[in-house]
Amino acid sequence: AGDLMEKPGWIRMSIHPTTTNEEIQYVCESIRAMAQNHTEWALDYKYNPLSNEFIHTDAKPGSLDMVKQWFVL
């Protein structure tokens, strides 16, 4: 797949009818914060081009495996 670090990304977000205005406001504020702080926050992550993953610089060995296990059925 090559180095995808510069590839722009996107997300798909579904808003359920039961989502509150406060929850939507929180999401919008989070997107704004990401747009305003992405350069500074990016310094907290290392990019692995082999796995195309960003790993937090404070990540403990094995923590990624622990998180992946949360989603195993």
C-alpha positions in Angstrom: 0.0 0.0 0.0 3.0 2.3 0.4 3.3 5.3 2.7 -0.2 6.6 3.4 0.9 9.3 5.9 0.0 12.2 3.5 -3.2 10.6 2.3 -6.2 12.6 3.4 -8.7 10.7 5.4 -12.4 10.9 6.2 -14.9 9.5 8.6 -18.5 8.6 8.3 -20.7 9.5 11.2 -24.3 8.5 11.7 -26.4 10.7 13.9 -29.2 8.7 15.5 -32.6 10.4 16.1 -32.0 10.0 19.9 -28.7 11.9 19.7 -29.1 15.0 21.9 -28.2 18.5 20.8 -25.5 18.5 23.5 -23.9 15.4 22.0 -23.9 16.9 18.5 -22.4 20.1 19.9 -19.7 18.0 21.6 -18.8 16.3 18.3 -18.8 19.7 16.4 -16.5 21.2 19.1 -14.2 18.2 18.9 -13.9 18.6 15.1 -13.1 22.3 15.5 -10.5 21.5 18.2 -8.9 18.9 15.9 -8.7 21.4 13.1 -7.2 24.1 15.3 -4.7 21.8 17.1 -3.7 19.1 14.7 -0.2 20.3 14.2 0.6 20.4 17.9 -1.3 17.2 18.7 0.5 15.3 15.9 3.8 15.6 17.9 2.3 13.2 20.4 2.2 10.3 17.8 4.7 8.3 15.8 3.7 7.0 12.4 4.4 3.4 11.4 4.3 3.2 7.6 4.3 -0.6 7.6 1.1 -0.8 9.5 -0.3 2.6 8.5 -1.0 3.3 12.2 -0.3 6.2 14.5 0.9 5.2 17.9 0.9 7.6 20.9 4.4 8.3 22.2 3.3 7.3 25.7 1.9 3.9 24.6 3.0 1.0 26.7 4.2 -2.2 25.0 1.2 -4.5 24.6 -1.4 -1.8 25.0 -2.3 -1.9 21.3 -3.0 -5.7 21.6 -5.1 -5.0 24.7 -7.3 -2.5 22.9 -7.7 -4.9 19.9 -8.9 -7.6 22.2 -11.8 -5.3 23.3 -13.3 -5.8 19.8 -12.9 -9.6 19.6 -16.3 -11.4 19.8 
